[in-house]
């Protein structure tokens, strides 16, 4: 049952097509034939590729990146993706300027005063709320929750997997979110018997009209979780425009695409939504496949993140003195469940020492771990970190390869110098 949701072909404008070197040379050669000998310096000139002007009703990439730390590097421009490395995550709560950017289409410039969210599908009554009406009608909650792009770390896979080449420690963040529980809003509409999935759709759009709308659905049980929100705030302020202003879903612990930005429609369905972002992308094999193989026909949709950790201090190639303590610090998380322990190694994994870990915090917030290291010899040294969850799952040395490069959770390693 579609209940009015529509999915069309993938957005072809999401890729910037540069002129090929062959066509460029041929074009220049033609110019030389027509106008005489080709100047030597012409061959050395870079080819400037200009993106089309930003469509009306969108926020420019320049405006988005102006609000980010200079350490945030873009991986693609259309759609806009950007992230910071692990050493820029050494905060208890991810600041706005370090929260990763992952668009599938453009960044819409929406007005909170006119924005509404509609709940429809397998409900007793279709309801619609403005942002202010949500705040007045339901309890407002604030919680910290982990979001991470499914492709975070994709650059680490060998052979290369298709998709945005996220850094091995880029594409995640754990801000504070403020909003109302999705559960409360769904119950206000009345959940009909047979409802099994909840699909979110946002107000973003592509350059061309045939761009597939970004629609993802999650099981009803996850939608009813206490921590799943319709959020209007981030880090004690409004949502930044690139992060979903004025409303977004927050489905913490699961792949970031489940947390629909600029959300304007929630539809209750009797089965998972059928569409581009459920059936073509954001899928992984049920079982491990050989590196380089195609996606199996029985692949499943991505949901909760596997156990993962990263070292946030020291930064790569930092320098320390013999005999003075170094506080190794990092972050650990898991999509569902809890972090049981984090261990560190200073001999490439031959032996491991247990790190201290904070046990408090919201259910889906990352956990901060630390270990006091006393360097005894000079030279280049390394530290590795691995996390274990409460189900016994341990971070692998190298994550299992998959065709779309999702769920990279390999052991993180940082090198540093010890000086006499």
Long-range contacts (C-beta under 8 A, 24 or more apart in sequence): 1-121, 1-122, 1-269, 1-270, 1-271, 2-269, 2-274, 3-120, 3-121, 3-122, 3-267, 3-268, 3-269, 4-120, 4-121, 4-267, 5-199, 5-201, 5-215, 5-267, 5-269, 5-273, 5-275, 6-213, 7-212, 7-213, 7-215, 7-273, 7-274, 7-275, 7-276, 8-210, 8-211, 8-212, 8-213, 8-276, 9-210, 9-212, 9-276, 10-212, 10-276, 10-280, 11-104, 11-105, 11-206, 11-207, 11-208, 11-210, 11-211, 11-212, 12-208, 12-210, 13-78, 13-206, 13-207, 13-208, 13-211, 14-78, 14-79, 14-104, 14-105, 14-206, 14-211, 15-78, 16-49, 16-51, 16-76, 16-77, 16-78, 18-47, 18-49, 19-47, 19-49, 51-77, 51-78, 52-207, 54-106, 55-106, 55-207, 57-108, 57-109, 58-106, 58-107, 58-108, 58-109, 59-107, 59-108, 59-109, 59-241, 59-242, 61-107, 63-241, 64-101, 64-107, 64-241, 64-242, 67-96, 67-97, 67-240, 67-242, 68-97, 68-98, 68-101, 69-97, 69-98, 71-98, 72-97, 72-98, 72-101, 74-101, 75-164, 75-165, 75-166, 76-164, 78-106, 78-207, 79-103, 79-104, 79-105, 79-106, 80-107, 80-242, 81-149, 81-164, 81-166, 83-152, 83-166, 83-167, 83-170, 83-171, 83-172, 84-170, 85-167, 85-169, 85-170, 86-169, 86-170, 86-310, 86-311, 86-312, 86-330, 86-412, 86-414, 87-312, 87-313, 87-314, 87-315, 87-316, 89-169, 89-172, 89-173, 89-310, 89-312, 89-331, 90-312, 90-313, 90-329, 92-368, 93-144, 93-174, 93-175, 93-176, 93-235, 94-173, 94-174, 94-175, 94-235, 95-175, 95-235, 96-175, 96-234, 96-235, 96-237, 96-240, 96-243, 98-173, 99-173, 99-175, 99-234, 99-240, 99-243, 100-149, 100-152, 100-170, 100-171, 100-172, 100-173, 101-242, 101-243, 102-149, 102-164, 102-171, 102-256, 102-257, 103-204, 103-242, 104-204, 104-214, 104-257, 104-277, 105-204, 105-205, 105-206, 105-211, 105-214, 106-204, 106-205, 106-206, 106-207, 107-204, 107-241, 107-242, 108-202, 108-203, 108-204, 108-205, 108-262, 109-241, 110-203, 110-241, 110-245, 110-246, 110-262, 111-246, 112-232, 112-238, 112-245, 112-246, 115-203, 115-246, 115-247, 115-264, 116-264, 117-185, 117-230, 117-247, 117-263, 117-264, 117-265, 117-266, 118-264, 118-265, 118-266, 119-185, 119-186, 119-188, 119-189, 119-266, 119-267, 119-268, 120-189, 120-265, 120-266, 120-267, 120-268, 121-195, 121-199, 121-266, 121-267, 121-268, 121-269, 122-191, 122-192, 122-194, 122-195, 122-268, 122-269, 122-270, 123-186, 123-189, 123-190, 123-191, 123-192, 123-195, 123-268, 124-189, 124-190, 124-191, 124-192, 125-189, 125-190, 126-189, 127-185, 127-188, 127-189, 129-185, 131-232, 131-246, 131-247, 134-179, 134-180, 134-185, 134-230, 134-232, 134-247, 135-180, 135-232, 137-180, 137-188, 138-180, 138-181, 138-184, 138-185, 138-188, 139-180, 139-181, 139-184, 140-178, 140-179, 140-180, 141-178, 141-179, 141-180, 141-181, 141-229, 142-176, 142-177, 142-178, 142-233, 143-176, 143-177, 143-227, 143-229, 143-252, 143-362, 143-364, 143-365, 144-174, 144-175, 144-176, 144-177, 144-361, 144-362, 144-364, 144-365, 145-174, 145-175, 145-177, 145-227, 145-229, 145-250, 145-252, 145-253, 145-362, 145-364, 145-365, 146-172, 146-173, 146-174, 146-252, 146-253, 146-305, 146-333, 146-364, 146-365, 146-366, 147-172, 147-173, 147-174, 147-175, 147-250, 147-252, 147-256, 147-259, 148-172, 148-173, 148-255, 148-256, 148-305, 149-255, 149-256, 149-257, 150-255, 150-256, 150-257, 150-282, 150-302, 150-404, 150-406, 150-407, 151-404, 151-405, 151-406, 151-408, 152-408, 153-399, 153-408, 153-409, 153-410, 154-405, 154-406, 154-408, 156-398, 156-399, 156-408, 156-410, 157-291, 157-399, 157-401, 157-402, 157-405, 157-408, 158-291, 158-401, 159-291, 159-292, 159-401, 160-405, 161-401, 161-402, 161-403, 161-404, 161-405, 162-403, 162-404, 162-405, 163-404, 163-405, 166-408, 168-408, 168-410, 168-412, 169-310, 169-412, 171-256, 174-331, 174-333, 174-365, 174-366, 175-234, 175-235, 176-234, 176-235, 176-236, 177-229, 177-231, 177-233, 177-234, 177-250, 177-252, 178-231, 178-232, 178-233, 178-234, 178-236, 179-229, 179-230, 179-231, 179-232, 179-233, 179-247, 179-250, 180-229, 180-230, 181-226, 181-228, 181-229, 181-230, 182-223, 182-224, 182-228, 182-229, 182-230, 182-249, 182-266, 183-223, 183-224, 183-225, 183-226, 183-228, 185-230, 185-266, 186-223, 186-224, 186-266, 186-268, 189-268, 191-220, 191-268, 192-268, 194-270, 195-220, 195-268, 195-269, 195-270, 196-220, 196-269, 196-270, 196-271, 196-272, 197-268, 197-269, 197-270, 197-271, 197-272, 197-273, 198-223, 198-266, 198-267, 198-268, 198-269, 199-266, 199-267, 199-268, 199-269, 199-273, 200-249, 200-258, 200-260, 200-263, 200-265, 200-266, 201-260, 201-263, 201-264, 201-265, 201-266, 201-267, 202-244, 202-248, 202-260, 202-261, 202-262, 202-263, 202-264, 203-262, 203-263, 203-264, 204-261, 204-262, 212-275, 212-276, 212-277, 213-275, 214-257, 214-260, 214-277, 215-260, 215-273, 215-275, 215-277, 215-278, 216-257, 216-258, 216-260, 216-273, 216-277, 216-278, 216-282, 217-269, 217-272, 217-273, 217-278, 218-251, 218-254, 218-258, 218-303, 220-268, 222-251, 222-254, 222-303, 227-252, 227-253, 227-362, 227-363, 227-364, 228-252, 230-263, 252-363, 252-364, 253-304, 253-305, 253-333, 253-334, 253-335, 253-336, 253-364, 254-302, 254-303, 254-304, 254-305, 254-335, 255-282, 255-302, 255-303, 255-305, 255-406, 257-282, 257-302, 258-303, 272-301, 281-404, 282-404, 282-406, 283-404, 284-402, 284-404, 284-406, 284-407, 285-402, 285-403, 288-400, 288-401, 289-401, 289-402, 289-403, 290-401, 291-401, 292-401, 293-403, 294-403, 295-402, 295-403, 295-404, 302-406, 302-407, 303-335, 304-334, 304-335, 304-336, 305-333, 305-334, 305-335, 305-407, 305-409, 306-334, 306-335, 306-393, 306-407, 306-409, 307-332, 307-333, 307-334, 307-337, 307-339, 307-387, 307-388, 307-389, 307-393, 307-394, 307-395, 307-409, 308-332, 308-333, 308-334, 308-387, 308-395, 308-409, 309-333, 309-342, 309-369, 309-385, 309-386, 309-387, 309-395, 309-412, 310-385, 310-412, 311-383, 311-385, 311-412, 311-413, 311-414, 314-383, 314-414, 314-416, 315-414, 316-414, 316-415, 316-416, 317-415, 317-416, 317-417, 318-416, 318-417, 319-416, 319-417, 319-418, 319-419, 320-375, 320-416, 320-417, 320-418, 320-419, 321-375, 321-418, 321-419, 321-420, 322-375, 322-376, 322-377, 322-378, 322-418, 322-419, 322-420, 323-374, 323-375, 323-376, 324-374, 324-375, 325-372, 325-373, 325-374, 326-372, 326-373, 326-374, 326-375, 326-416, 327-370, 327-371, 327-372, 327-373, 328-355, 328-370, 328-371, 328-372, 328-373, 328-383, 328-385, 329-368, 329-369, 329-370, 330-355, 330-368, 330-369, 330-370, 330-385, 330-412, 331-366, 331-367, 331-368, 331-369, 332-357, 332-366, 332-367, 332-369, 332-385, 332-387, 333-364, 333-365, 333-366, 333-367, 333-387, 334-387, 334-389, 334-393, 337-389, 337-390, 337-391, 338-389, 338-390, 339-367, 339-387, 339-388, 339-389, 339-390, 340-388, 340-389, 340-390, 340-392, 341-387, 341-388, 342-367, 342-369, 342-385, 342-386, 342-387, 342-388, 343-385, 343-386, 343-388, 344-371, 344-373, 344-383, 344-384, 344-385, 345-383, 345-384, 345-385, 345-386, 346-373, 346-381, 346-382, 346-383, 346-384, 348-382, 348-384, 349-384, 349-397, 349-411, 352-386, 355-385, 375-418, 377-418, 378-418, 378-419, 378-420, 379-417, 379-418, 380-415, 380-416, 380-417, 380-418, 381-415, 381-416, 381-417, 381-418, 382-413, 382-414, 382-415, 382-416, 383-413, 383-414, 383-416, 384-411, 384-412, 384-413, 385-411, 385-412, 386-411
